[in-house]
Amino acid sequence: MLRLLLSALCALVVWPSITSANEKNSVYLLNRGDVIVITVWREETLKEEVHVLPDGSITFPLVGRVEVAGLDSTAVEKVIAKKLEAFIPDPNVSVVVRDPKGNIVYAQGKVLKPGSVQLAGPTAVLQVLSMAGGLDKFADKDAIKIVRNKQVLPVHYSDLISGRDMSTNYELQAGDTLVVP
C-alpha cells in the first residue's frame, strides 16, 4: 500500500514538468500562407479571417500591418491588443489558426511523388520521404540533402534506414526542400 502511495505522489510531482516541457515544444509558429482568424471580444466589427502574406505580415483594422511569421498565436494576440489600446480600453484579442497552409516542405528529385508536403506536426526526413512515396530506384541515397534557407544539411540515408545513426533524420521546418538526386 505504501509503495502505491509513493508511486502516486511521484507521478504528481513529475507529471507537471513533463507536460510543460511537451507543451513548450508543441507551440505552432505562424508561417507565410497560413490562415488565421482574429477576433476582439465585444467588438463584432473586429472579426476577420486573414492570410499571412508572403512577406510574413497581416493587416488588421485599426492596427494596420503586423509582422507575424515566426510568432505563436499568443504573441500575435499581445501585439494586436497593444496596438488596439489606443482605440479600445483593455482589448481582449483572440487569434486562432484556421489553416496552417504555410506549414509545408518540398520533396524534389528522385522520389515517387515530388512536390509539396503538408506538415501536420513535427515531421522528420524519413516521414517526408514516405509521404513523397519513397525513393525512386535510381535515387542516389547517399547524396540526399535538406536545403534550409542558405544552409545545406546532408542526410545519411543508409545510416537512417539501417538504424545505425539517426542523427541526420532532421525535423523539417516550413519551407525546407528535401533534395533527392
MIDOSE-1310 file (N, C-alpha, C; in nm, 2 decimals, decimal comma, always signed):
residues 181
mlrl	+0,08/-0,12/+0,00/+0,00/+0,00/+0,00/+0,09/+0,13/+0,00; +0,19/+0,12/+0,08/+0,28/+0,24/+0,09/+0,35/+0,26/-0,05; +0,39/+0,15/-0,11/+0,45/+0,16/-0,24/+0,36/+0,23/-0,35; +0,23/+0,19/-0,34/+0,13/+0,25/-0,43/+0,12/+0,40/-0,41
llsa	+0,11/+0,44/-0,28/+0,10/+0,58/-0,24/+0,22/+0,66/-0,29; +0,34/+0,60/-0,27/+0,46/+0,67/-0,31/+0,47/+0,69/-0,46; +0,42/+0,58/-0,54/+0,42/+0,59/-0,68/+0,32/+0,70/-0,73; +0,21/+0,72/-0,66/+0,11/+0,82/-0,69/+0,17/+0,96/-0,67
lcal	+0,24/+0,97/-0,55/+0,30/+1,10/-0,52/+0,41/+1,14/-0,62; +0,49/+1,04/-0,66/+0,60/+1,07/-0,76/+0,54/+1,11/-0,89; +0,43/+1,05/-0,93/+0,36/+1,08/-1,05/+0,31/+1,23/-1,05; +0,26/+1,27/-0,93/+0,21/+1,41/-0,92/+0,32/+1,51/-0,93
vvwp	+0,43/+1,47/-0,87/+0,55/+1,57/-0,87/+0,61/+1,57/-1,01; +0,63/+1,46/-1,08/+0,70/+1,46/-1,21/+0,61/+1,50/-1,32; +0,48/+1,47/-1,32/+0,40/+1,49/-1,44/+0,39/+1,63/-1,48; +0,37/+1,73/-1,40/+0,36/+1,87/-1,45/+0,48/+1,91/-1,52
sits	+0,60/+1,88/-1,48/+0,72/+1,92/-1,55/+0,73/+1,85/-1,69; +0,69/+1,73/-1,70/+0,69/+1,66/-1,83/+0,58/+1,73/-1,92; +0,47/+1,76/-1,87/+0,36/+1,82/-1,95/+0,41/+1,96/-2,00; +0,47/+2,04/-1,91/+0,50/+2,18/-1,95/+0,62/+2,17/-2,06
anek	+0,71/+2,08/-2,05/+0,81/+2,06/-2,15/+0,75/+2,03/-2,28; +0,66/+1,93/-2,29/+0,60/+1,90/-2,41/+0,51/+2,01/-2,47; +0,44/+2,08/-2,38/+0,36/+2,20/-2,43/+0,45/+2,30/-2,49; +0,57/+2,33/-2,43/+0,66/+2,43/-2,49/+0,70/+2,39/-2,63
nsvy	+0,73/+2,26/-2,65/+0,78/+2,22/-2,78/+0,67/+2,21/-2,88; +0,54/+2,21/-2,84/+0,43/+2,19/-2,93/+0,37/+2,32/-2,98; +0,43/+2,44/-2,95/+0,37/+2,57/-2,99/+0,39/+2,58/-3,14; +0,28/+2,62/-3,21/+0,29/+2,63/-3,35/+0,33/+2,78/-3,38
llnr	+0,43/+2,80/-3,47/+0,47/+2,93/-3,51/+0,41/+2,95/-3,65; +0,36/+3,07/-3,66/+0,30/+3,11/-3,79/+0,40/+3,12/-3,91; +0,35/+3,08/-4,02/+0,43/+3,08/-4,15/+0,35/+3,16/-4,25; +0,43/+3,20/-4,35/+0,37/+3,26/-4,47/+0,27/+3,17/-4,53
gdvi	+0,15/+3,22/-4,57/+0,05/+3,13/-4,63/-0,05/+3,08/-4,53; -0,03/+3,09/-4,40/-0,12/+3,04/-4,30/-0,25/+3,13/-4,30; -0,36/+3,07/-4,26/-0,48/+3,15/-4,25/-0,52/+3,15/-4,10; -0,54/+3,27/-4,05/-0,58/+3,29/-3,91/-0,71/+3,37/-3,89
vitv	-0,78/+3,35/-3,78/-0,90/+3,42/-3,75/-0,87/+3,51/-3,63; -0,89/+3,64/-3,64/-0,87/+3,73/-3,53/-1,00/+3,79/-3,49; -1,03/+3,78/-3,36/-1,15/+3,84/-3,30/-1,11/+3,93/-3,18; -1,19/+4,03/-3,16/-1,18/+4,11/-3,04/-1,31/+4,10/-2,96
wree	-1,31/+4,06/-2,84/-1,42/+4,03/-2,76/-1,51/+4,16/-2,75; -1,64/+4,14/-2,77/-1,74/+4,25/-2,77/-1,72/+4,36/-2,88; -1,65/+4,32/-2,98/-1,63/+4,41/-3,09/-1,66/+4,34/-3,22; -1,79/+4,32/-3,26/-1,83/+4,24/-3,37/-1,77/+4,28/-3,50
tlke	-1,74/+4,41/-3,52/-1,68/+4,46/-3,64/-1,53/+4,42/-3,65; -1,47/+4,38/-3,54/-1,33/+4,34/-3,55/-1,31/+4,19/-3,54; -1,37/+4,12/-3,64/-1,35/+3,98/-3,66/-1,32/+3,96/-3,80; -1,20/+3,90/-3,83/-1,15/+3,88/-3,96/-1,07/+3,75/-3,98
evhv	-1,09/+3,69/-4,09/-1,00/+3,58/-4,13/-0,90/+3,64/-4,23; -0,77/+3,63/-4,19/-0,66/+3,69/-4,27/-0,56/+3,58/-4,31; -0,49/+3,61/-4,42/-0,39/+3,53/-4,47/-0,25/+3,59/-4,43; -0,16/+3,51/-4,39/-0,02/+3,56/-4,37/+0,04/+3,58/-4,50
lpdg	+0,08/+3,70/-4,53/+0,13/+3,74/-4,67/+0,27/+3,68/-4,69; +0,31/+3,68/-4,81/+0,45/+3,63/-4,84/+0,56/+3,70/-4,77; +0,54/+3,82/-4,73/+0,64/+3,90/-4,65/+0,63/+3,87/-4,50; +0,54/+3,78/-4,46/+0,52/+3,74/-4,32/+0,43/+3,83/-4,24
sitf	+0,36/+3,92/-4,30/+0,28/+4,01/-4,23/+0,13/+3,99/-4,25; +0,04/+4,05/-4,17/-0,10/+4,06/-4,19/-0,14/+4,20/-4,18; -0,26/+4,23/-4,22/-0,32/+4,36/-4,19/-0,45/+4,35/-4,12; -0,47/+4,43/-4,02/-0,59/+4,42/-3,94/-0,65/+4,56/-3,91
plvg	-0,78/+4,58/-3,91/-0,84/+4,71/-3,89/-0,79/+4,78/-3,76; -0,77/+4,91/-3,77/-0,72/+4,99/-3,67/-0,58/+4,97/-3,63; -0,53/+4,85/-3,66/-0,39/+4,82/-3,62/-0,29/+4,84/-3,74; -0,34/+4,81/-3,86/-0,25/+4,81/-3,98/-0,17/+4,69/-3,99
rvev	-0,05/+4,71/-4,05/+0,04/+4,59/-4,08/+0,11/+4,54/-3,96; +0,11/+4,41/-3,94/+0,18/+4,35/-3,83/+0,26/+4,23/-3,88; +0,39/+4,22/-3,84/+0,47/+4,11/-3,87/+0,44/+3,99/-3,78; +0,39/+3,88/-3,84/+0,35/+3,76/-3,76/+0,43/+3,63/-3,78
agld	+0,49/+3,62/-3,90/+0,56/+3,50/-3,93/+0,67/+3,47/-3,82; +0,67/+3,35/-3,77/+0,77/+3,31/-3,66/+0,71/+3,34/-3,52; +0,59/+3,39/-3,51/+0,53/+3,42/-3,38/+0,43/+3,31/-3,36; +0,40/+3,28/-3,23/+0,29/+3,19/-3,20/+0,16/+3,28/-3,18
stav	+0,04/+3,22/-3,18/-0,08/+3,29/-3,17/-0,09/+3,38/-3,05; -0,04/+3,34/-2,94/-0,04/+3,42/-2,81/+0,04/+3,55/-2,83; +0,15/+3,54/-2,89/+0,23/+3,66/-2,92/+0,16/+3,76/-3,01; +0,10/+3,70/-3,11/+0,02/+3,79/-3,21/-0,09/+3,86/-3,13
ekvi	-0,16/+3,78/-3,05/-0,27/+3,84/-2,97/-0,22/+3,96/-2,89; -0,10/+3,95/-2,83/-0,05/+4,05/-2,74/-0,01/+4,18/-2,83; +0,05/+4,15/-2,95/+0,09/+4,26/-3,03/-0,03/+4,34/-3,08; -0,14/+4,27/-3,12/-0,26/+4,34/-3,17/-0,33/+4,41/-3,06
akkl	-0,34/+4,34/-2,94/-0,40/+4,41/-2,83/-0,33/+4,54/-2,79; -0,20/+4,54/-2,79/-0,12/+4,66/-2,76/-0,15/+4,77/-2,85; -0,16/+4,74/-2,98/-0,19/+4,84/-3,08/-0,33/+4,89/-3,08; -0,42/+4,80/-3,03/-0,56/+4,84/-3,02/-0,59/+4,93/-2,90
eafi	-0,50/+4,93/-2,80/-0,53/+5,00/-2,68/-0,55/+5,15/-2,70; -0,50/+5,21/-2,81/-0,52/+5,35/-2,85/-0,67/+5,37/-2,88; -0,74/+5,27/-2,92/-0,88/+5,28/-2,97/-0,98/+5,21/-2,87; -0,94/+5,10/-2,81/-1,03/+5,02/-2,72/-0,96/+5,00/-2,59
pdpn	-1,03/+5,04/-2,48/-0,97/+5,01/-2,35/-0,96/+4,86/-2,32; -0,85/+4,82/-2,28/-0,82/+4,68/-2,24/-0,88/+4,57/-2,34; -0,84/+4,57/-2,47/-0,89/+4,48/-2,56/-0,86/+4,34/-2,54; -0,95/+4,25/-2,56/-0,93/+4,11/-2,54/-0,93/+4,04/-2,68
vsvv	-0,81/+4,01/-2,73/-0,79/+3,96/-2,86/-0,77/+3,81/-2,86; -0,83/+3,75/-2,96/-0,81/+3,60/-2,98/-0,76/+3,58/-3,12; -0,66/+3,49/-3,13/-0,60/+3,45/-3,26/-0,61/+3,30/-3,27; -0,68/+3,25/-3,38/-0,69/+3,11/-3,40/-0,63/+3,07/-3,53
vrdp	-0,55/+2,97/-3,54/-0,50/+2,92/-3,67/-0,61/+2,84/-3,73; -0,67/+2,89/-3,84/-0,77/+2,83/-3,92/-0,72/+2,72/-4,01; -0,61/+2,75/-4,08/-0,55/+2,66/-4,18/-0,40/+2,68/-4,18; -0,32/+2,59/-4,14/-0,17/+2,60/-4,15/-0,12/+2,58/-4,29
kgni	-0,17/+2,65/-4,39/-0,13/+2,63/-4,53/+0,02/+2,65/-4,55; +0,08/+2,74/-4,47/+0,22/+2,77/-4,49/+0,31/+2,67/-4,43; +0,26/+2,57/-4,36/+0,34/+2,47/-4,29/+0,37/+2,35/-4,39; +0,45/+2,39/-4,50/+0,48/+2,28/-4,60/+0,63/+2,28/-4,62
vyaq	+0,67/+2,16/-4,67/+0,81/+2,14/-4,71/+0,79/+2,08/-4,86; +0,91/+2,07/-4,92/+0,91/+2,02/-5,06/+1,00/+1,90/-5,07; +0,95/+1,80/-5,15/+1,04/+1,69/-5,18/+1,06/+1,70/-5,33; +1,19/+1,70/-5,36/+1,23/+1,73/-5,50/+1,33/+1,62/-5,55
gkvl	+1,32/+1,59/-5,68/+1,41/+1,49/-5,73/+1,36/+1,35/-5,75; +1,44/+1,25/-5,72/+1,40/+1,11/-5,74/+1,32/+1,05/-5,63; +1,20/+1,11/-5,60/+1,10/+1,05/-5,52/+0,98/+1,02/-5,60; +0,90/+0,93/-5,56/+0,79/+0,88/-5,65/+0,68/+0,99/-5,66
kpgs	+0,66/+1,08/-5,56/+0,57/+1,18/-5,57/+0,63/+1,32/-5,53; +0,71/+1,38/-5,62/+0,77/+1,51/-5,59/+0,67/+1,61/-5,57; +0,70/+1,71/-5,49/+0,61/+1,83/-5,48/+0,60/+1,87/-5,33; +0,50/+1,94/-5,30/+0,48/+1,99/-5,16/+0,42/+1,89/-5,07
vqla	+0,46/+1,89/-4,94/+0,41/+1,80/-4,84/+0,36/+1,89/-4,73; +0,24/+1,87/-4,69/+0,18/+1,95/-4,58/+0,22/+1,88/-4,45; +0,27/+1,96/-4,36/+0,31/+1,91/-4,23/+0,20/+1,92/-4,13; +0,16/+1,81/-4,06/+0,06/+1,82/-3,96/+0,11/+1,83/-3,82
gpta	+0,24/+1,82/-3,81/+0,30/+1,83/-3,68/+0,45/+1,81/-3,70; +0,53/+1,79/-3,59/+0,67/+1,76/-3,61/+0,69/+1,64/-3,71; +0,77/+1,67/-3,81/+0,79/+1,56/-3,92/+0,94/+1,56/-3,96; +0,99/+1,44/-3,96/+1,13/+1,42/-3,98/+1,15/+1,37/-4,13
vlqv	+1,28/+1,37/-4,17/+1,32/+1,33/-4,31/+1,25/+1,20/-4,35; +1,26/+1,09/-4,28/+1,21/+0,97/-4,32/+1,06/+0,97/-4,34; +0,99/+1,05/-4,26/+0,85/+1,06/-4,27/+0,81/+1,14/-4,40; +0,88/+1,24/-4,43/+0,86/+1,32/-4,56/+0,89/+1,23/-4,68
lsma	+0,99/+1,15/-4,67/+1,03/+1,06/-4,78/+0,91/+0,96/-4,80; +0,86/+0,92/-4,69/+0,75/+0,82/-4,70/+0,62/+0,89/-4,76; +0,59/+1,01/-4,72/+0,48/+1,09/-4,77/+0,50/+1,12/-4,92; +0,62/+1,13/-4,96/+0,65/+1,15/-5,10/+0,66/+1,03/-5,19
ggld	+0,61/+0,92/-5,13/+0,61/+0,79/-5,20/+0,73/+0,70/-5,19; +0,84/+0,75/-5,13/+0,96/+0,68/-5,12/+1,06/+0,72/-5,23; +1,17/+0,65/-5,23/+1,28/+0,68/-5,33/+1,25/+0,61/-5,46; +1,29/+0,67/-5,56/+1,29/+0,61/-5,70/+1,41/+0,51/-5,70
kfad	+1,40/+0,41/-5,78/+1,51/+0,31/-5,78/+1,64/+0,37/-5,83; +1,64/+0,48/-5,90/+1,77/+0,54/-5,94/+1,82/+0,65/-5,85; +1,75/+0,67/-5,73/+1,79/+0,78/-5,64/+1,93/+0,75/-5,58; +2,01/+0,86/-5,57/+2,14/+0,85/-5,50/+2,12/+0,86/-5,35
kdai	+2,10/+0,75/-5,28/+2,07/+0,75/-5,14/+2,17/+0,82/-5,05; +2,29/+0,83/-5,10/+2,40/+0,89/-5,01/+2,42/+1,04/-5,04; +2,34/+1,09/-5,13/+2,36/+1,24/-5,16/+2,23/+1,32/-5,13; +2,14/+1,26/-5,05/+2,02/+1,33/-5,01/+2,06/+1,45/-4,92
kivr	+1,99/+1,56/-4,94/+2,02/+1,68/-4,86/+1,90/+1,76/-4,83; +1,90/+1,84/-4,73/+1,80/+1,94/-4,70/+1,85/+2,08/-4,73; +1,77/+2,16/-4,80/+1,81/+2,30/-4,83/+1,72/+2,38/-4,74; +1,78/+2,45/-4,64/+1,71/+2,53/-4,55/+1,76/+2,67/-4,55
nkqv	+1,69/+2,77/-4,61/+1,74/+2,90/-4,64/+1,86/+2,89/-4,72; +1,98/+2,93/-4,67/+2,10/+2,92/-4,75/+2,19/+2,81/-4,69; +2,14/+2,73/-4,61/+2,21/+2,62/-4,55/+2,18/+2,49/-4,61; +2,28/+2,40/-4,63/+2,26/+2,26/-4,68/+2,29/+2,16/-4,57
lpvh	+2,20/+2,07/-4,54/+2,22/+1,97/-4,44/+2,22/+1,83/-4,51; +2,33/+1,76/-4,49/+2,34/+1,63/-4,56/+2,26/+1,53/-4,48; +2,20/+1,44/-4,55/+2,12/+1,33/-4,49/+2,18/+1,20/-4,52; +2,22/+1,12/-4,42/+2,28/+0,99/-4,44/+2,18/+0,88/-4,44
ysdl	+2,12/+0,86/-4,56/+2,00/+0,77/-4,57/+2,03/+0,63/-4,53; +2,15/+0,58/-4,57/+2,19/+0,44/-4,54/+2,19/+0,42/-4,39; +2,25/+0,52/-4,32/+2,25/+0,51/-4,17/+2,11/+0,51/-4,11; +2,03/+0,60/-4,17/+1,89/+0,61/-4,11/+1,81/+0,48/-4,13
isgr	+1,82/+0,43/-4,25/+1,74/+0,31/-4,28/+1,79/+0,19/-4,21; +1,92/+0,18/-4,18/+1,97/+0,07/-4,11/+1,95/+0,09/-3,96; +1,93/+0,21/-3,91/+1,91/+0,24/-3,77/+2,05/+0,26/-3,70; +2,16/+0,26/-3,78/+2,29/+0,28/-3,72/+2,31/+0,42/-3,65
dmst	+2,26/+0,52/-3,72/+2,28/+0,66/-3,68/+2,16/+0,74/-3,72; +2,08/+0,79/-3,63/+1,96/+0,86/-3,66/+1,98/+1,01/-3,66; +2,10/+1,06/-3,64/+2,13/+1,20/-3,62/+2,10/+1,29/-3,74; +2,09/+1,23/-3,86/+2,05/+1,31/-3,97/+1,91/+1,30/-4,01
nyel	+1,83/+1,24/-3,93/+1,68/+1,23/-3,95/+1,62/+1,36/-3,89; +1,66/+1,47/-3,95/+1,63/+1,61/-3,90/+1,48/+1,63/-3,90; +1,43/+1,70/-3,81/+1,29/+1,75/-3,81/+1,29/+1,87/-3,91; +1,20/+1,85/-4,01/+1,19/+1,95/-4,11/+1,11/+2,07/-4,07
qagd	+1,15/+2,19/-4,12/+1,08/+2,31/-4,09/+1,01/+2,37/-4,21; +0,90/+2,45/-4,19/+0,83/+2,50/-4,30/+0,92/+2,57/-4,40; +0,91/+2,54/-4,53/+0,99/+2,60/-4,63/+1,11/+2,52/-4,67; +1,15/+2,41/-4,59/+1,26/+2,33/-4,63/+1,24/+2,26/-4,76
tlvv	+1,34/+2,23/-4,83/+1,34/+2,14/-4,95/+1,43/+2,02/-4,93; +1,37/+1,90/-4,94/+1,44/+1,78/-4,94/+1,48/+1,74/-5,08; +1,61/+1,74/-5,11/+1,65/+1,71/-5,24/+1,71/+1,57/-5,25; +1,65/+1,49/-5,34/+1,70/+1,35/-5,37/+1,75/+1,34/-5,51
p	+1,88/+1,35/-5,53/+1,94/+1,34/-5,66/+1,93/+1,20/-5,73
